[in-house]
Amino acid sequence: MSSSVNTYTTSSGSTAISGLISGLDTSSLVDDLVDAESTKLNSLKQQLQLAEWKREAYRDIITDLQDFVDTYFSSTSSSSLIKQANYLQYAVTNSDTGAVTATAGTNAKIGSHTIEVTQVATAATMSSTTGISADISGGSVPDFTSAAGQSFVLTVDGTEYTVSIDSSVTDVDSLQAAVDEVVGEGKVTVGTNSSGALTFSATTDSGVTSIAIADSSSNGALTALGFDDDSITSNRISEDSTLAEISAQLGTAITFVSNSETGDNEVTFSINGTSFSFSEDDTLGDVIDEINDADCGATIEYDELSDQLILTSSTTGAGTIMTAEDSSGTFVAGLLGTTTEGTDAVISYDGTKLTRSSNSIELDGVTYTIIDTTSEAATIGVSQDSDAIYDLVSNFVDAYNSLIETINDKLAEEYDSDYLPLTEDQEDEMSDTEIEKWNAKAQTGLLEGDDTLSDLLREFRTALMDSVSGSSLSLTAIGISTGTYSENGKLYIDEDALQAAIEEDATAVQALFAQKSTSYSNNAAVRTMTSSERATRYKEEGLSLRFYDILSDYVSTSTDSAGNKGKLLELAGIDNDGSNTENSLTNRISDYEERIEKEEDRLDTLRELWESKFSAMESALATLSSQSAYIDSLMGSDS
């Protein structure tokens, strides 16, 4: 951080009188006289800068501590040591993930299970018996002669083919040959309807589902072949088409009823008692969106593959009741005439037959999701995920070591009082690099031996060493030890010992870190507990909760029974909190600012005094000079 202390300059706005008569540089003399009195002001500004730097240094550590709390001592963090569920993690093995998936919860039982799926739970549906779209069909008899030399695009299941019509295409059979040549035989059947107009349809058992035709570029092949604007050019309806347009394409047309009030042709129907009304100008997409957005216990979709509109109950299982009824018109009757009842999931779990209405089944703390039937029993293994617990603890140790290293480094930095904040005059004589190095040195050691931070580290070390009431373990028992005295509390992990302790008794490891006080378990109330209550809570709680309490004492934004926030916040505050302006260092900074303002006022007054004196001197000298000149003139005239 680059900063400097401003050398004093006048703020009075007065103008000094130059020494025109005396020959003295009175402006410089006044500056020198005032500068001689500016030592106190410069010292105050330096103390102000040091206080601001110290506040910033504290706040950097406060931020680190609060991040540490949020990561390892928050009830919502996946890395939290106080969240007991983070210790109850299980690994699952599964021999048939295609038929069933398994997810172990925090109450899962360790062991091996078999599961056979003989039936998957399904939801009740309503749909059309067959495809609802009509085959592609022209409006008039084709004129092959006029179509000669032109082409059209035939799209089959998303792939476009260009069909050229040459002079050899003179009838339906030769057009079929032209189609087969580009698409392949046995995919698309070309025929005519009762009026002699051309039809295109997917050949039975060909596997083809969707076909459509369109002109190539701007030629009029389709017009010559008998297709006009009202002709059906796709065997699949479009969600962008209106109900009226779709009705014309459907194998069974929708019947609309005129609304006597609006005059619109409409269909109205209900799904599970929820009413819907649509005009013939609404699109199929509008219908689908409105039904799916409504809380009607069902969803609807158009399945292009099967060419069916399918209404599906929101719940699975046999006996699920879903109703859809026309109120006016024939939307339901025309498009949703076939009902398929839902089915239950049927499984065998460790040899016991179970029937459930849902495909999500919880057994022994494991949630099984049924996907498909099994050809043979799937084997599900549940074991303690010791690696996850190991990572939870080791990540905390790494973060703790990094944190205390940062704080210890600040405590060990030596402050050099020879490096005070620079004044502007000093900066003017230095290069940018020199200024940067000086300021870095001036900010070093501001927290040297700080009592508050030293107390925090001491409380950390004590919390780690003190036994936890009722726990059979300690840090050393699970392979975590402290380094030498010179390492200031750094923790070391014996990986094999920690892994073994977790595998032997993960519950005991959990208790060491996350055991709650039986007497005072409310974390939110810790700031207002009495010292006696805190002492009892401390003995009964696990290590992570002790850390939570300690850190609350130092960086909590909530107040204790005396109305104080965390100790470090009382010292330096933090952004986005009331302590930002209400803390000891900010109060000290405000005091320096007031004293600086008073000192600047004093120097302004002093400057004005010296300027007044020099001005009076110049005036007196001017008068004396005038009188001397007059006398000289008299004496000259006498001679």
Stockholm file with secondary structure:
# STOCKHOLM 1.0

chainA/1-639         MSSSVNTYTTSSGSTAISGLISGLDTSSLVDDLVDAESTKLNSLKQQLQLAEWKREAYRDIITDLQDFVDTYFSSTSSSSLIKQANYLQYAVTNSDTGAVTATAGTNAKIGSHTIEVTQVATAATMSSTTGISADISGGSVPDFTSAAGQSFVLTVDGTEYTVSIDSSVTDVDSLQAAVDEVVGEGKVTVGTNSSGALTFSATTDSGVTSIAIADSSSNGALTALGFDDDSITSNRISEDSTLAEISAQLGTAITFVSNSETGDNEVTFSINGTSFSFSEDDTLGDVIDEINDADCGATIEYDELSDQLILTSSTTGAGTIMTAEDSSGTFVAGLLGTTTEGTDAVISYDGTKLTRSSNSIELDGVTYTIIDTTSEAATIGVSQDSDAIYDLVSNFVDAYNSLIETINDKLAEEYDSDYLPLTEDQEDEMSDTEIEKWNAKAQTGLLEGDDTLSDLLREFRTALMDSVSGSSLSLTAIGISTGTYSENGKLYIDEDALQAAIEEDATAVQALFAQKSTSYSNNAAVRTMTSSERATRYKEEGLSLRFYDILSDYVSTSTDSAGNKGKLLELAGIDNDGSNTENSLTNRISDYEERIEKEEDRLDTLRELWESKFSAMESALATLSSQSAYIDSLMGSDS
#=GR chainA/1-639 SS CCCCBCCCCCCSCCCCCCCTTTCCCHHHHHHHHHHHTCHHHHHHHHHHHHHHHHHHHHHHHHHHHHHHHHHHSCTTCTTCSSCGGGGCCEEEEESCTTTEEEEECTTCCCEEEEEEEEECCBEEEEECSSCCBCCEECSSCCCHHHHTTEEEEEEETTEEEEEEECTTCCSHHHHHHHHHHHHCTTSEEEEECTTSCEEEEECTTSCCCCEEEEESTTCCHHHHTTCCTTSBCBSSCCTTSBHHHHHHHBSSCCCCEECTTTCCEEEEEEETTEEEEEETTSBHHHHHHHHHHSCSSEEEEEETTTTEEEEEEEEESTTCCCCEEEEESSHHHHHCCEEECCBCEEEEETTEEEEESSSEEEETTEEEEECSCCSSCEEEEEEECHHHHHHHHHHHHHHHHHHHHHHHHHHHCCCCTTCCCCBHHHHHTSCHHHHHHHHHHHTTTTTTTCHHHHHHHHHHHHHHHSCCTTCSCCTGGGTEEECCGGGTTCEEECHHHHHHHHHHCHHHHHHHHHCCCSSCCCGGGGGGCCHHHHHHHHHHSCHHHHHHHHHHHHHCSSCCTTSCCCHHHHHHCCTTSGGGTSSHHHHHHHHHHHHHHHHHHHHHHHHHHHHHHHHHHHHHHHHHHHHHHHHHHHHHHHC
#=GC SS_cons         CCCCBCCCCCCSCCCCCCCTTTCCCHHHHHHHHHHHTCHHHHHHHHHHHHHHHHHHHHHHHHHHHHHHHHHHSCTTCTTCSSCGGGGCCEEEEESCTTTEEEEECTTCCCEEEEEEEEECCBEEEEECSSCCBCCEECSSCCCHHHHTTEEEEEEETTEEEEEEECTTCCSHHHHHHHHHHHHCTTSEEEEECTTSCEEEEECTTSCCCCEEEEESTTCCHHHHTTCCTTSBCBSSCCTTSBHHHHHHHBSSCCCCEECTTTCCEEEEEEETTEEEEEETTSBHHHHHHHHHHSCSSEEEEEETTTTEEEEEEEEESTTCCCCEEEEESSHHHHHCCEEECCBCEEEEETTEEEEESSSEEEETTEEEEECSCCSSCEEEEEEECHHHHHHHHHHHHHHHHHHHHHHHHHHHCCCCTTCCCCBHHHHHTSCHHHHHHHHHHHTTTTTTTCHHHHHHHHHHHHHHHSCCTTCSCCTGGGTEEECCGGGTTCEEECHHHHHHHHHHCHHHHHHHHHCCCSSCCCGGGGGGCCHHHHHHHHHHSCHHHHHHHHHHHHHCSSCCTTSCCCHHHHHHCCTTSGGGTSSHHHHHHHHHHHHHHHHHHHHHHHHHHHHHHHHHHHHHHHHHHHHHHHHHHHHHHHC
//
